[in-house]
């Protein structure tokens, strides 16, 4: 059975909960930025399309 310290830290000593906290506070992920840019590009592309 693992102790609370073993559940919280990796074998290298990294605090898993601290990493999760910092990740949550870090902002958008690469994939989120990519999706946002794709949506903006599509919106601009549609706005520039001349009416037929």
Secondary structure, 3 states (H helix, E strand, C coil): CCCHHHHHECCCCCEHHHHHHHHHHCCCCHHHHHHHHHHHHHHHHHHHCCCC
